[in-house]
Amino acid sequence: MVTPQAVSQSASGNFMVQVGAVSDQARAQQYQQQLGQKFGVPGRVTQNGAVWRIQLGPFASKAEASTLQQRLQTEAQLQSFITTAQ
């Protein structure tokens, strides 16, 4: 199992694509792994209060993040938004 902090944001970029937020950590990690494998990108799961955010990336530029965002919409009908890594 991949740990939530498996990706070093400082080495790769500062933009993330958030695809969801759920209340169950295990479900969030499973979803992140499935999407990461399907789209060939790393990701992470971070806690924000009572929810776990599912994010893919990091990306060096907003344009790279936007490319993934478009693929998510086209190939998986997923709504997402671009955020900066924290």
C-alpha distances in whole Angstrom, upper triangle without the diagonal:
4,6,9,12,10,13,17,19,22,22,21,23,24,24,21,21,20,20,20,19,18,19,16,13,10,12,12,9,9,12,11,9,12,14,13,13,16,18,16,16,13,13,12,12,15,17,21,23,22,20,16,17,15,16,16,18,19,22,25,28,28,30,26,25,27,27,23,25,27,25,23,27,28,25,23,26,24,26,24,25,25,25,25,22,22
4,6,8,6,10,13,15,18,18,18,20,20,20,17,18,18,18,18,18,18,19,16,13,11,13,12,8,9,12,10,8,11,13,11,12,15,16,15,13,10,10,9,10,13,15,19,21,21,19,15,15,13,14,13,14,16,19,22,24,25,26,23,21,25,24,21,22,25,23,21,25,27,24,22,25,23,24,22,23,22,22,21,18,19
4,5,5,9,12,14,17,17,17,19,19,19,17,18,17,18,18,17,17,17,15,11,11,13,12,8,11,13,11,10,14,15,13,15,18,18,17,15,11,10,8,8,10,13,16,19,19,17,13,14,13,13,14,14,15,19,22,24,25,27,24,22,25,25,22,23,26,25,23,26,28,26,24,26,24,24,22,23,22,20,20,16,17
4,6,8,10,12,15,16,16,17,16,16,14,15,14,15,15,14,14,15,14,10,11,12,10,8,11,12,9,10,14,14,12,15,18,18,17,14,10,8,5,5,7,10,13,16,16,14,10,10,10,10,11,12,13,17,19,22,22,24,21,19,22,23,20,21,24,23,21,24,26,25,23,24,21,22,19,19,18,17,16,13,13
4,5,7,9,12,13,13,14,14,15,14,16,15,17,17,17,18,18,17,13,14,16,14,11,14,15,12,13,17,16,14,17,20,19,17,14,11,9,6,8,8,11,15,17,18,17,13,13,12,11,12,12,12,15,18,20,21,24,21,19,22,23,20,22,25,24,22,26,28,27,25,27,24,24,21,20,19,17,15,12,12
4,7,9,12,12,12,14,15,16,14,16,16,18,19,19,20,21,19,15,15,17,15,12,14,15,12,12,15,15,12,14,18,17,15,12,8,8,7,10,11,15,18,21,22,19,16,15,13,12,12,11,11,15,17,20,21,23,20,19,22,22,20,21,24,23,22,25,27,25,24,26,24,24,21,21,20,18,17,14,14
4,6,9,9,8,10,11,12,11,14,15,17,18,19,20,22,21,17,18,19,16,13,16,16,12,13,16,15,12,14,17,16,14,10,7,7,7,10,12,15,18,21,22,20,16,15,13,11,10,8,8,11,13,16,18,20,17,15,19,19,17,19,22,21,20,24,25,24,23,25,22,23,20,19,17,16,14,11,12
4,6,6,7,9,10,12,12,15,17,19,20,21,23,24,23,20,21,22,19,17,19,20,16,16,20,18,15,18,20,19,16,13,10,10,10,13,13,17,19,22,24,22,18,17,16,13,12,10,8,11,12,15,17,20,17,16,20,21,19,20,24,23,22,26,28,27,26,28,25,25,21,20,18,16,13,10,11
4,5,5,6,6,9,9,13,14,17,19,20,22,24,24,21,22,23,19,18,20,20,16,17,20,18,16,19,21,18,17,13,10,10,10,13,13,16,18,21,23,21,18,16,15,12,11,8,6,8,9,12,14,17,14,13,17,18,17,18,22,22,21,24,26,26,25,26,23,23,19,18,15,13,10,7,9
4,6,6,7,11,12,16,18,21,23,23,26,27,27,24,25,26,23,21,24,24,20,21,24,22,19,22,24,21,20,16,14,14,14,16,16,19,20,24,26,24,21,19,18,15,15,12,9,10,10,13,15,18,16,16,19,20,19,21,24,24,24,27,29,29,28,30,27,26,22,20,17,15,12,9,10
4,6,9,12,13,17,19,22,24,25,27,29,29,25,26,27,24,22,24,24,20,20,23,21,18,21,23,20,18,15,13,14,15,18,18,22,23,27,29,26,23,21,20,17,15,11,9,10,9,13,16,18,15,16,19,20,19,21,24,24,24,27,29,28,28,30,27,27,23,22,18,17,14,12,14
4,7,9,11,14,16,19,22,23,26,28,27,24,25,26,22,21,23,22,18,18,21,19,16,18,20,17,15,12,10,12,13,17,18,21,22,26,28,25,22,19,18,14,12,8,6,6,6,10,13,14,12,12,16,16,15,18,20,20,20,23,25,24,25,26,24,24,20,19,16,15,12,11,13
4,6,9,12,15,18,20,22,25,27,27,24,26,26,22,21,23,22,18,20,22,19,17,20,21,18,16,13,12,12,14,17,17,20,21,25,27,24,21,18,17,13,12,8,5,5,4,7,10,12,10,10,14,15,14,16,19,19,20,22,24,24,24,25,23,22,18,16,13,12,9,8,11
4,7,10,13,16,18,19,23,25,25,23,25,25,21,20,23,21,18,20,22,19,17,21,22,19,18,14,13,12,13,15,15,18,18,22,24,22,19,16,15,12,11,8,6,6,6,7,9,12,11,10,13,15,15,15,18,19,19,21,24,24,24,25,22,20,16,14,10,8,5,5,8
4,7,10,13,15,17,21,23,24,22,24,23,19,19,21,19,16,18,20,17,15,19,19,16,16,13,12,11,12,14,15,17,17,21,23,20,18,14,13,10,9,7,5,5,6,6,6,9,9,6,10,12,11,12,15,16,16,18,20,21,21,21,18,16,13,10,7,6,5,6,9
4,6,10,12,14,17,20,20,19,20,19,16,16,18,16,13,15,17,14,13,16,17,14,14,11,10,8,9,11,12,15,15,19,20,17,15,11,10,6,6,5,5,6,9,9,9,11,10,7,10,12,10,10,14,14,13,15,18,18,18,18,15,14,10,8,6,5,6,6,10
4,6,9,12,15,19,19,18,19,18,14,15,17,14,11,14,15,11,11,15,15,12,13,11,11,9,10,12,13,15,16,19,20,16,14,10,8,5,5,6,8,9,12,11,9,11,10,6,8,10,8,7,11,11,10,12,15,15,14,14,11,10,6,6,5,6,8,9,13
4,6,8,12,15,16,15,17,15,12,13,15,12,10,13,14,11,12,16,16,14,15,13,12,9,10,10,11,13,13,16,16,13,11,7,6,4,6,9,11,12,15,15,13,15,14,10,11,13,11,9,13,13,11,12,16,16,14,14,10,9,6,5,6,7,10,10,12
4,7,10,14,15,14,16,13,10,12,13,9,9,12,12,9,11,14,14,12,15,13,13,10,11,11,12,14,14,17,17,13,11,8,6,6,8,11,13,15,18,18,15,17,15,12,12,14,11,9,12,12,9,10,14,13,11,11,7,7,5,7,9,11,13,14,16
4,7,10,12,12,14,11,8,11,12,9,9,13,13,11,13,16,16,16,18,16,15,12,11,10,11,12,12,14,13,10,8,6,5,7,10,14,16,18,21,21,18,20,19,15,16,18,14,12,15,16,12,13,17,16,13,13,9,8,7,9,11,12,15,15,16
4,7,9,10,12,10,7,11,12,10,11,14,15,14,16,19,19,19,20,18,17,13,12,9,9,9,9,11,10,6,5,4,6,9,12,16,17,20,23,23,21,23,22,18,19,21,18,16,19,19,16,17,20,20,17,16,13,12,11,12,14,13,16,15,16
4,6,7,10,8,6,10,11,10,11,14,15,15,17,19,20,20,22,20,19,15,13,10,11,10,10,11,9,5,5,7,8,12,15,18,20,23,26,26,24,26,25,21,23,24,21,19,22,22,18,19,22,22,18,18,15,15,14,15,17,17,19,18,19
4,7,9,8,8,11,13,12,14,17,18,18,20,22,23,24,25,23,21,18,15,12,11,9,10,9,6,4,6,9,11,15,18,21,23,26,29,29,28,30,28,25,26,28,24,23,26,25,22,23,26,25,22,22,19,18,18,19,21,20,21,20,20
4,6,5,6,9,10,11,12,14,16,17,18,20,21,22,24,22,20,17,14,11,11,10,12,12,9,7,7,10,11,15,18,21,23,26,29,30,29,31,29,25,27,28,25,24,26,26,22,24,27,25,22,22,19,20,19,21,22,21,23,21,21
4,5,5,6,9,10,11,12,14,15,16,18,20,21,22,20,17,14,11,8,9,8,11,12,10,8,6,9,10,13,16,18,20,23,27,28,27,29,27,24,26,27,23,23,26,25,22,24,27,25,22,23,20,20,19,20,21,20,21,19,19
4,5,5,6,9,10,11,12,14,15,17,18,20,20,19,17,14,12,10,12,12,15,16,14,12,9,12,11,14,16,19,21,24,28,29,28,30,28,25,27,27,24,23,26,25,22,24,26,24,21,23,20,21,20,22,23,22,23,21,21
4,5,5,6,9,10,11,12,14,15,17,18,19,18,17,14,13,10,12,13,15,16,14,11,9,11,10,13,15,19,21,24,27,28,27,29,26,23,25,25,22,21,24,22,19,21,23,21,18,19,17,18,18,20,21,21,23,21,22
4,5,5,6,9,10,11,12,14,15,16,17,16,14,11,9,7,9,10,12,14,12,9,6,7,6,10,12,15,17,20,24,25,24,25,23,20,22,22,19,18,21,20,17,19,22,20,17,18,15,16,15,17,18,18,19,17,18
4,5,5,6,9,10,10,12,14,15,16,14,12,9,8,6,9,11,14,16,15,12,9,9,8,10,11,14,16,19,23,24,24,25,23,20,22,23,19,19,22,20,18,20,23,21,18,20,17,18,17,18,19,19,20,17,18
4,5,5,6,9,10,11,12,14,15,14,13,11,11,10,13,15,17,19,18,15,12,12,10,12,13,16,18,21,25,26,25,27,24,21,23,23,19,19,22,20,17,20,21,19,16,18,16,18,17,20,21,21,22,20,21
4,5,5,6,8,10,11,12,14,13,12,10,10,9,13,15,17,19,17,14,11,11,8,10,11,14,17,19,23,24,23,24,21,18,20,20,16,16,18,17,13,16,18,16,13,15,12,14,14,16,18,18,20,19,20
4,6,5,6,9,10,10,11,10,9,6,7,7,11,13,16,19,18,14,11,9,6,7,7,11,13,16,20,21,20,21,18,16,18,18,14,14,17,15,13,16,18,16,14,16,13,14,13,15,16,16,17,16,18
4,6,5,6,9,10,10,9,8,8,9,10,13,16,19,22,21,17,14,13,10,10,10,12,15,17,21,22,22,23,20,18,20,19,15,17,19,17,14,18,19,17,15,17,15,17,16,18,19,19,20,18,20
4,5,5,6,9,10,10,11,10,12,13,16,19,21,24,22,19,16,15,11,12,11,14,17,19,22,23,23,23,20,18,20,19,15,16,18,15,13,16,17,14,12,15,13,16,16,18,19,20,22,21,23
4,5,5,6,8,8,9,9,11,12,16,18,20,23,22,18,15,13,10,10,8,11,14,16,19,20,19,19,16,14,16,15,11,12,14,11,9,12,14,11,9,12,11,13,12,15,16,17,19,18,21
4,6,5,5,5,6,6,9,12,15,18,21,24,23,20,16,14,10,9,7,9,12,13,17,18,18,18,15,14,16,15,11,13,15,12,11,15,16,13,13,15,14,16,14,16,16,17,18,17,19
4,6,5,7,8,10,13,15,18,22,24,27,26,23,19,18,14,13,11,12,15,16,20,21,21,21,17,16,18,17,13,15,17,14,13,16,17,14,13,17,15,18,17,19,19,21,22,20,23
4,6,8,11,12,15,17,20,23,25,28,27,23,20,18,15,14,12,13,16,17,20,21,21,20,17,16,17,15,12,13,14,11,10,13,13,10,10,13,13,16,16,18,19,21,22,22,25
4,6,9,11,14,16,20,23,24,28,27,23,20,18,14,13,9,11,13,14,17,17,17,16,13,12,13,11,8,11,12,8,8,12,12,9,10,13,12,15,14,16,16,18,20,19,22
4,7,10,13,16,20,23,25,28,28,25,21,19,15,13,10,10,12,13,16,17,18,17,13,13,15,13,10,13,14,11,12,15,15,13,14,17,16,18,17,18,17,19,20,19,22
4,7,10,14,17,20,22,26,26,22,19,16,13,10,7,6,9,9,13,14,15,15,11,11,13,12,9,12,14,12,12,15,16,15,15,17,15,17,15,16,15,16,16,15,18
4,7,11,14,17,20,23,23,20,17,14,11,9,6,5,7,10,13,15,16,17,13,12,15,15,12,14,17,15,14,18,19,18,17,19,17,18,16,16,15,15,15,13,16
4,7,10,14,16,19,20,16,13,10,8,6,4,5,7,10,14,16,16,17,14,12,15,15,12,13,17,15,14,17,19,18,17,19,16,16,14,14,13,13,13,11,13
4,6,10,13,16,17,14,10,8,6,5,6,8,9,13,16,18,18,20,17,15,18,18,15,16,19,18,16,19,22,21,19,20,17,17,15,15,14,13,13,10,12
4,7,10,13,13,10,6,5,5,6,9,11,12,16,19,20,20,22,20,17,19,21,17,17,21,20,17,20,23,22,19,21,17,17,15,15,15,14,14,12,12
4,7,10,11,8,5,5,7,8,11,13,13,17,20,21,20,23,21,18,21,22,19,19,23,23,20,22,25,25,22,23,19,19,16,15,15,13,13,10,10
4,6,7,6,4,6,9,11,15,16,17,20,23,24,23,26,24,21,23,25,22,22,25,25,22,24,28,27,24,25,21,20,17,17,17,15,15,13,12
4,6,5,6,7,11,12,16,18,18,21,23,24,23,26,25,21,23,26,23,22,25,26,23,24,28,28,25,25,21,19,17,16,16,14,14,13,11
4,6,8,10,14,16,19,21,22,25,27,28,26,29,28,25,27,29,26,25,28,29,26,27,31,30,27,27,23,22,20,19,20,17,18,17,15
4,7,10,13,16,20,22,23,26,29,29,28,31,30,26,27,30,27,25,28,29,25,26,30,30,26,26,22,21,20,20,21,19,20,19,17
4,6,10,13,16,19,20,23,26,26,25,27,26,23,24,26,23,21,25,25,22,23,26,26,23,22,19,18,16,17,18,16,18,17,16
4,7,10,13,16,17,20,23,24,23,25,24,20,22,24,21,19,23,23,19,21,24,24,21,21,17,17,15,15,16,15,16,15,14
4,6,10,13,14,17,20,20,19,21,20,16,18,20,17,16,19,19,16,18,22,21,18,18,15,14,12,12,13,11,13,12,12
4,7,10,12,15,18,19,18,20,18,14,16,18,14,13,17,16,13,16,19,18,15,16,12,12,10,11,12,12,13,12,13
4,7,8,11,15,15,14,16,14,11,13,15,11,11,15,15,12,15,18,17,15,16,13,12,9,9,9,9,10,9,11
4,6,9,12,13,13,14,11,9,11,12,9,10,13,12,11,14,16,15,14,16,13,13,10,10,10,10,11,10,13
3,5,9,10,11,12,9,7,11,12,9,11,14,14,13,16,18,17,17,18,16,16,13,12,10,10,10,9,12
4,7,9,10,12,9,8,12,13,11,13,16,16,15,18,20,20,20,21,18,18,14,13,10,10,9,7,11
4,6,7,9,6,6,10,10,10,12,14,15,15,18,19,19,20,21,19,18,15,13,10,10,9,9,13
4,7,9,7,8,11,12,12,14,17,17,18,21,22,22,23,24,22,21,18,16,12,12,10,11,14
4,5,5,7,9,10,11,13,15,16,17,19,20,21,22,23,21,19,16,14,11,11,10,12,15
4,5,5,6,9,10,10,12,14,15,16,18,20,20,20,18,16,13,11,8,9,9,12,15
4,5,5,6,9,10,11,13,14,15,17,18,19,20,18,17,14,12,10,12,13,15,19
4,5,5,7,9,10,11,13,15,16,17,18,19,17,16,14,13,10,12,13,14,18
4,5,5,6,9,10,11,13,14,15,16,16,14,13,10,9,7,9,10,12,16
4,5,5,6,9,10,11,12,14,15,15,13,12,10,9,7,11,13,15,18
4,5,5,6,9,10,11,12,14,14,13,13,12,12,11,14,15,17,21
4,5,5,6,9,10,10,11,12,11,11,10,10,10,13,15,16,19
4,5,5,6,9,10,10,10,8,8,6,7,8,11,14,16,19
4,5,5,6,8,10,9,9,9,9,10,11,15,17,19,23
4,5,5,6,8,9,9,10,10,12,13,17,19,20,24
4,6,6,5,6,5,7,8,10,12,15,18,19,22
4,6,6,4,5,6,8,11,13,17,20,21,24
4,6,6,8,10,12,14,16,20,23,24,27
4,6,8,11,13,16,17,21,23,24,28
4,5,9,11,14,17,20,23,23,26
4,7,10,13,16,19,22,24,26
4,6,10,13,16,19,20,23
4,7,11,13,17,19,21
4,7,10,13,15,17
4,7,10,12,15
4,7,10,13
4,7,9
4,6
4
